[in-house]
Amino acid sequence: MDDGKPFIGRTGGLARGVVANVLRGVAQIVLAYALNLPLFILAVLSIAFVPLGVGVVLAPAVLLAIRAVANLQRDLAANWHGVRIPVPYRPEPAGTSGPVARFRWVLGDPATWRDLLWSLLNVPVALVLGVLAAGLTVYGLEGMFAAWWIALLTDYGWGPFWLITDYGAAGIAGTIVLAAAMTAASVPLGGAFLKAHALFCRSLLSPTQAALTERVQRLTETRAETVDASAAELRRIERDLHDGAQARLVSLSMSIGLAEEMMKHDPETAQQLLAEARAASGTALTELRDLVRGIHPPVLAERGLDGAVRALALSLPLPVDVEIGVPGRLDAPVESAGYFAVAEMLANTVKHSGARRAWIQVEHSGGRLLMIIGDDGTGGADPARGSGMRGIERRLAAFDGTMAVTSPPGGPTIVTMELPCALSSPKTSPSSGTD
């Protein structure tokens, strides 16, 4: 016996599809006319005011607002229709706090102008496709309601004579069937119109072919640099093992062998050799620990970037103020890259700056890790003259990271580094404040 559940399920799915098409179609129209059109007008006016100076401040703010609306459209296209639109924007360079630098960054990004074009074209496109998606459903529902109303009046003899004469029972039933069919067909058709709108948005909001080519070229370059850096790091580890710990272990083995031979004939000399062997074993163990710390410090694995940076700051011979706001763990490669970047900059501070004090600020926001290292030293730091800074640039570039150095003669030196990344897990132990 059929309990009616399949029919109810199909009816419920149809009803949900009808409601979804109507709401999404209306939402696209509202988005276009309430946000796209006003922001486009404001953007044009703010760009026109650039010669007056006020546009230098207004234009980036309005264009970034358009960017936020475009990101909202990307989310809607992915969540509603499965159409994924990659984000094409260039990362914000470090040190763009000033209005002029921010103006150059926003207006120098080709994706900004594509957003502006989308804001204009989306107004008529969203209206047409949104009306088609929602209008078919509404029209079908209106037809069903009207036919049902006519049938009800006619059945009770309340309908006007012309309704009964013109429609008749068969006509009224046919109207109901036609309206129901139109309503059912409006679900896939409305979904197709809405997906067409998402595809239109993707055509303008996705990275261009030139941007993708530039991206591939940059990834190829950074990959080659990373491979070279990794090979150099492996050679360094091999050299340190061969010249350090391995040589000491060989010497330790020889000392123990001599002590065994002299144990019966010259116990005092054998005891001295064993003491030397014990000292050599301690030195070899220390070198191995230092080598492990240089590869991946245990404190980084145990306590994350927060604890590792604080431990690093405490080991320096000058006071370091530490402020960290990372509410969770990062992926291990990102943590390692961030830690060694900070360590290299602090090593430069100790060796070359003559600073009396340094500071570290690390925070995660907006899907990026921001690391600022500063000191009150003599300044004059230049990445082009130092292999250490160039190595850090290569390490960060492998993650699409950036580094900016501000170090005028006389100081202070401020190094700003950014890494695009996401938190992989929440923080397990609170740690905040200033050391």
C-alpha positions as CSV (number, residue, x, y, z in Angstrom):
1,M,0.0,0.0,0.0
2,D,1.4,3.4,-1.0
3,D,1.5,5.6,2.1
4,G,2.0,8.8,0.0
5,K,5.5,9.6,1.2
6,P,7.1,9.6,-2.2
7,F,4.5,12.0,-3.5
8,I,4.8,14.2,-0.4
9,G,8.6,14.1,-0.8
10,R,8.4,15.1,-4.5
11,T,5.9,17.9,-3.6
12,G,8.1,19.2,-0.8
13,G,11.1,19.2,-3.1
14,L,9.1,21.1,-5.7
15,A,8.0,23.6,-3.2
16,R,11.5,24.1,-1.9
17,G,12.8,24.6,-5.5
18,V,10.0,27.1,-6.2
19,V,10.8,29.1,-3.0
20,A,14.5,28.9,-3.7
21,N,14.2,30.2,-7.2
22,V,12.0,33.1,-6.2
23,L,14.2,34.2,-3.3
24,R,17.4,33.8,-5.2
25,G,16.1,35.6,-8.2
26,V,14.9,38.5,-6.1
27,A,18.2,38.5,-4.1
28,Q,20.2,38.9,-7.3
29,I,18.1,41.8,-8.4
30,V,18.4,43.5,-5.0
31,L,22.1,42.9,-4.9
32,A,22.5,44.5,-8.4
33,Y,20.3,47.6,-7.7
34,A,21.0,48.1,-4.0
35,L,24.8,47.6,-4.1
36,N,26.2,47.3,-7.7
37,L,24.6,50.4,-9.1
38,P,25.2,52.8,-6.2
39,L,28.8,51.6,-5.8
40,F,29.5,51.9,-9.5
41,I,28.3,55.5,-9.4
42,L,30.3,56.3,-6.3
43,A,33.4,54.7,-7.9
44,V,33.1,56.8,-11.0
45,L,32.7,60.0,-9.0
46,S,35.6,59.2,-6.7
47,I,37.9,58.5,-9.6
48,A,36.8,61.8,-11.2
49,F,37.7,63.5,-7.9
50,V,41.3,62.2,-8.0
51,P,42.8,65.4,-9.4
52,L,41.2,67.3,-6.4
53,G,43.0,65.0,-4.0
54,V,39.9,63.7,-2.2
55,G,39.6,60.8,-4.7
56,V,42.9,59.4,-3.6
57,V,41.2,58.5,-0.3
58,L,37.7,57.8,-1.6
59,A,38.5,55.7,-4.7
60,P,40.3,52.8,-2.8
61,A,37.5,52.7,-0.2
62,V,34.7,52.4,-2.8
63,L,36.6,50.0,-5.0
64,L,37.4,47.8,-2.0
65,A,33.6,47.9,-1.2
66,I,32.9,46.7,-4.7
67,R,35.5,44.0,-4.2
68,A,33.6,42.8,-1.1
69,V,30.4,42.7,-3.0
70,A,32.2,40.7,-5.7
71,N,33.4,38.2,-3.1
72,L,29.8,37.9,-1.8
73,Q,28.8,37.1,-5.4
74,R,31.5,34.4,-5.5
75,D,30.2,32.8,-2.3
76,L,26.6,32.9,-3.6
77,A,27.6,31.3,-7.0
78,A,29.5,28.5,-5.2
79,N,26.9,27.8,-2.5
80,W,23.8,28.1,-4.7
81,H,25.0,26.7,-8.1
82,G,28.3,25.0,-7.5
83,V,30.1,27.6,-9.8
84,R,33.4,28.4,-8.2
85,I,35.0,31.7,-9.1
86,P,38.6,32.0,-8.1
87,V,39.8,35.2,-6.4
88,P,42.1,37.1,-8.8
89,Y,43.3,40.0,-6.6
90,R,46.9,40.7,-6.0
91,P,47.9,40.5,-2.3
92,E,48.2,43.8,-0.5
93,P,51.9,44.8,-0.4
94,A,53.4,45.4,3.0
95,G,53.6,49.0,4.0
96,T,50.5,50.2,2.2
97,S,49.2,52.0,5.2
98,G,49.4,55.4,3.5
99,P,46.6,56.7,1.2
100,V,48.8,57.1,-1.9
101,A,50.3,53.6,-1.6
102,R,46.8,52.1,-1.0
103,F,45.6,54.0,-4.0
104,R,48.3,52.6,-6.2
105,W,47.7,49.1,-5.0
106,V,44.0,49.1,-5.6
107,L,43.9,50.9,-8.9
108,G,47.0,49.1,-10.1
109,D,45.3,45.7,-9.9
110,P,43.6,44.7,-13.2
111,A,41.0,42.8,-11.3
112,T,39.7,46.1,-9.8
113,W,38.7,47.3,-13.3
114,R,37.0,44.0,-14.1
115,D,35.0,44.3,-10.8
116,L,34.0,47.8,-11.9
117,L,32.8,46.5,-15.3
118,W,30.9,43.7,-13.6
119,S,29.2,46.2,-11.3
120,L,27.8,48.0,-14.3
121,L,26.9,45.0,-16.5
122,N,25.4,43.0,-13.6
123,V,22.6,45.5,-13.2
124,P,20.7,44.6,-16.5
125,V,21.8,41.0,-16.5
126,A,20.7,40.3,-13.0
127,L,17.4,42.0,-13.7
128,V,16.6,40.0,-16.8
129,L,17.8,36.6,-15.4
130,G,16.4,37.2,-12.0
131,V,13.0,38.2,-13.4
132,L,13.0,35.1,-15.6
133,A,13.9,32.8,-12.7
134,A,11.4,34.2,-10.3
135,G,8.8,35.3,-12.8
136,L,8.1,31.9,-14.3
137,T,7.4,30.5,-10.9
138,V,5.2,33.4,-9.9
139,Y,3.3,33.3,-13.2
140,G,2.6,29.6,-12.8
141,L,1.4,30.0,-9.2
142,E,-0.9,32.8,-10.3
143,G,-2.4,30.7,-13.0
144,M,-3.0,27.8,-10.6
145,F,-4.6,30.1,-8.1
146,A,-6.8,31.8,-10.7
147,A,-8.0,28.5,-12.1
148,W,-8.7,27.1,-8.7
149,W,-10.6,30.2,-7.8
150,I,-12.7,30.0,-11.0
151,A,-13.3,26.3,-10.4
152,L,-14.5,27.0,-6.8
153,L,-16.9,29.7,-7.8
154,T,-18.3,27.7,-10.7
155,D,-18.7,24.5,-8.6
156,Y,-20.9,26.4,-6.1
157,G,-22.7,28.3,-8.9
158,W,-21.3,31.6,-7.7
159,G,-19.2,32.3,-10.7
160,P,-20.3,34.9,-13.2
161,F,-22.0,33.6,-16.3
162,W,-19.2,34.5,-18.7
163,L,-16.7,32.5,-16.6
164,I,-18.9,29.4,-16.8
165,T,-19.6,29.9,-20.5
166,D,-16.1,30.8,-21.6
167,Y,-14.1,28.2,-19.5
168,G,-16.4,25.3,-18.7
169,A,-15.2,22.5,-16.5
170,A,-12.7,21.0,-19.0
171,G,-11.2,24.5,-19.7
172,I,-10.8,25.2,-16.0
173,A,-9.2,21.8,-15.4
174,G,-6.9,22.3,-18.4
175,T,-5.9,25.7,-17.0
176,I,-5.0,24.2,-13.7
177,V,-3.0,21.4,-15.3
178,L,-1.2,23.9,-17.5
179,A,-0.4,26.2,-14.6
180,A,0.9,23.3,-12.5
181,A,3.1,22.1,-15.4
182,M,4.5,25.6,-15.7
183,T,5.2,25.8,-12.0
184,A,6.9,22.4,-12.1
185,A,9.0,23.4,-15.2
186,S,9.9,26.7,-13.6
187,V,12.1,24.9,-11.0
188,P,14.7,23.6,-13.5
189,L,14.3,26.5,-15.8
190,G,14.7,29.0,-13.0
191,G,17.7,27.2,-11.8
192,A,19.2,27.3,-15.3
193,F,18.6,31.0,-15.5
194,L,20.2,31.6,-12.1
195,K,23.2,29.4,-13.0
196,A,23.6,31.3,-16.2
197,H,23.9,34.4,-14.1
198,A,26.6,32.7,-12.0
199,L,28.5,31.8,-15.2
200,F,28.2,35.4,-16.4
201,C,29.7,36.6,-13.1
202,R,32.5,34.0,-13.5
203,S,33.4,35.3,-16.9
204,L,34.2,38.8,-15.4
205,L,35.2,38.0,-11.9
206,S,37.7,35.1,-12.6
207,P,41.4,35.7,-13.2
208,T,42.2,36.5,-16.8
209,Q,44.4,34.3,-19.0
210,A,47.2,36.8,-18.6
211,A,46.9,36.7,-14.8
212,L,46.9,32.9,-14.8
213,T,50.0,32.9,-17.0
214,E,51.7,35.3,-14.7
215,R,50.7,33.2,-11.8
216,V,52.1,30.0,-13.3
217,Q,55.3,31.8,-14.2
218,R,55.7,33.1,-10.7
219,L,55.0,29.7,-9.2
220,T,57.5,28.1,-11.5
221,E,60.2,30.6,-10.5
222,T,59.5,30.3,-6.8
223,R,59.4,26.5,-7.1
224,A,62.8,26.5,-8.7
225,E,64.2,28.9,-6.0
226,T,62.7,26.7,-3.3
227,V,64.2,23.5,-4.8
228,D,67.6,25.3,-5.0
229,A,67.3,26.5,-1.4
230,S,66.3,23.0,-0.2
231,A,69.3,21.5,-2.0
232,A,71.6,24.0,-0.4
233,E,70.0,23.3,3.0
234,L,70.5,19.5,2.5
235,R,74.2,20.2,1.6
236,R,74.6,22.3,4.8
237,I,73.1,19.6,6.9
238,E,75.3,16.9,5.3
239,R,78.4,19.1,5.8
240,D,77.5,19.8,9.5
241,L,77.0,16.1,10.1
242,H,80.2,15.2,8.4
243,D,82.4,17.9,9.9
244,G,80.8,18.0,13.3
245,A,78.9,15.2,14.9
246,Q,80.3,12.5,12.7
247,A,83.9,13.5,13.3
248,R,83.3,13.7,17.0
249,L,81.6,10.2,17.0
250,V,84.6,8.8,15.2
251,S,87.0,10.4,17.7
252,L,84.8,9.0,20.5
253,S,85.0,5.5,19.1
254,M,88.8,5.7,18.8
255,S,89.1,7.0,22.4
256,I,87.0,4.2,23.8
257,G,89.0,1.6,21.8
258,L,92.3,3.0,23.1
259,A,90.9,3.0,26.7
260,E,89.9,-0.6,26.3
261,E,93.5,-1.6,25.3
262,M,95.1,0.4,28.0
263,M,92.7,-0.5,30.8
264,K,95.0,-3.4,32.1
265,H,98.4,-1.7,31.5
266,D,97.7,2.0,32.3
267,P,94.4,2.5,34.1
268,E,95.0,6.2,34.7
269,T,95.5,6.9,31.0
270,A,92.5,4.8,30.2
271,Q,90.4,6.7,32.7
272,Q,91.6,10.0,31.2
273,L,90.6,8.7,27.7
274,L,87.1,7.7,29.0
275,A,86.7,11.2,30.5
276,E,87.6,12.7,27.1
277,A,85.2,10.4,25.4
278,R,82.4,11.4,27.8
279,A,83.1,15.1,27.1
280,A,83.1,14.4,23.3
281,S,79.8,12.5,23.5
282,G,78.2,15.5,25.3
283,T,79.6,17.9,22.6
284,A,78.3,15.6,19.8
285,L,74.9,15.4,21.5
286,T,74.8,19.2,21.7
287,E,75.7,19.6,18.0
288,L,73.0,17.1,17.0
289,R,70.4,19.0,19.1
290,D,71.5,22.3,17.4
291,L,71.2,20.6,14.0
292,V,67.7,19.3,14.8
293,R,66.7,22.8,16.0
294,G,67.9,24.2,12.7
295,I,65.8,21.8,10.7
296,H,62.6,21.9,12.8
297,P,62.8,23.1,16.4
298,P,61.0,20.7,18.8
299,V,59.4,23.7,20.6
300,L,57.8,24.7,17.2
301,A,56.2,21.2,16.9
302,E,55.1,21.2,20.6
303,R,53.9,24.8,21.2
304,G,53.4,26.2,17.7
305,L,54.5,29.5,16.3
306,D,53.5,31.4,19.4
307,G,55.6,29.5,21.9
308,A,58.5,29.0,19.5
309,V,58.8,32.8,18.8
310,R,58.6,33.6,22.5
311,A,61.3,31.0,23.3
312,L,63.4,32.5,20.6
313,A,63.0,36.0,21.9
314,L,64.1,34.9,25.4
315,S,67.3,33.4,24.0
316,L,68.5,36.7,22.5
317,P,71.1,38.9,24.3
318,L,68.9,42.0,24.0
319,P,65.3,42.7,25.3
320,V,62.6,41.8,22.8
321,D,59.0,42.9,23.2
322,V,56.7,40.2,21.8
323,E,53.0,40.6,20.9
324,I,51.3,37.6,19.2
325,G,47.7,37.2,18.2
326,V,47.4,33.9,16.4
327,P,44.3,32.1,17.8
328,G,45.2,28.6,16.6
329,R,47.8,26.4,14.9
330,L,48.9,26.9,11.4
331,D,49.9,24.2,8.9
332,A,53.4,22.9,9.7
333,P,55.1,24.2,6.6
334,V,53.7,27.7,7.2
335,E,54.7,27.6,10.9
336,S,58.2,26.6,9.9
337,A,58.5,29.3,7.2
338,G,57.2,31.9,9.6
339,Y,59.5,30.8,12.5
340,F,62.7,30.8,10.4
341,A,61.8,34.1,8.8
342,V,61.5,35.7,12.3
343,A,64.7,33.9,13.5
344,E,66.7,35.1,10.5
345,M,65.6,38.7,11.0
346,L,66.4,38.6,14.7
347,A,69.8,37.1,14.0
348,N,70.4,40.1,11.6
349,T,69.3,42.4,14.4
350,V,71.8,40.9,16.9
351,K,74.7,40.8,14.4
352,H,74.5,44.0,12.4
353,S,72.0,46.5,13.8
354,G,73.7,47.6,17.1
355,A,70.2,47.8,18.5
356,R,69.5,48.1,22.2
357,R,65.9,46.8,21.9
358,A,63.8,44.9,19.4
359,W,60.1,44.0,19.0
360,I,58.0,41.3,17.3
361,Q,54.4,41.5,16.3
362,V,52.7,38.4,14.9
363,E,49.0,38.3,14.1
364,H,46.6,36.3,11.9
365,S,43.7,38.1,10.2
366,G,42.0,38.1,6.9
367,G,43.5,34.8,5.9
368,R,47.1,35.9,6.2
369,L,49.9,35.8,8.8
370,L,51.4,39.2,9.4
371,M,54.9,39.3,11.0
372,I,56.6,42.6,11.9
373,I,60.1,42.7,13.3
374,G,61.7,46.0,14.3
375,D,64.7,47.4,16.2
376,D,66.1,50.7,17.3
377,G,69.5,50.1,15.6
378,T,71.5,52.0,13.1
379,G,69.4,51.0,10.1
380,G,70.7,50.7,6.5
381,A,69.5,47.1,6.1
382,D,69.1,46.1,2.4
383,P,67.9,42.7,1.2
384,A,69.9,43.1,-2.0
385,R,73.1,43.0,0.0
386,G,72.3,40.2,2.3
387,S,72.0,36.5,1.4
388,G,70.0,35.9,4.6
389,M,67.2,38.3,3.6
390,R,67.2,37.0,0.1
391,G,66.8,33.5,1.4
392,I,63.8,34.5,3.5
393,E,62.3,36.2,0.5
394,R,62.6,32.9,-1.5
395,R,61.2,30.9,1.4
396,L,58.2,33.3,1.7
397,A,57.7,33.4,-2.1
398,A,57.1,29.7,-2.1
399,F,53.9,30.4,-0.1
400,D,53.0,33.5,-2.1
401,G,54.4,35.5,0.8
402,T,55.9,39.0,0.7
403,M,58.5,40.9,2.6
404,A,59.1,44.6,2.8
405,V,62.1,46.3,4.5
406,T,62.1,49.9,5.8
407,S,65.5,50.8,7.2
408,P,66.6,54.4,6.7
409,P,70.2,55.3,7.8
410,G,70.1,55.9,11.6
411,G,67.1,53.5,12.0
412,P,64.8,52.2,13.0
413,T,64.6,49.0,10.9
414,I,61.1,47.5,10.3
415,V,60.7,44.3,8.4
416,T,57.1,43.4,7.5
417,M,56.4,39.9,6.2
418,E,53.1,38.3,5.1
419,L,52.0,34.8,4.4
420,P,48.6,33.8,3.0
421,C,47.4,31.0,5.2
422,A,44.5,29.6,7.2
423,L,44.3,28.3,10.8
424,S,44.3,24.5,10.9
425,S,43.3,24.0,14.5
426,P,42.3,26.2,17.5
427,K,44.8,27.2,20.1
428,T,45.0,24.7,22.9
429,S,46.7,26.8,25.5
430,P,46.2,30.5,25.9
431,S,49.3,32.7,25.5
432,S,49.2,36.4,25.1
433,G,50.7,39.6,26.3
434,T,54.1,41.1,26.1
435,D,57.4,39.5,27.2
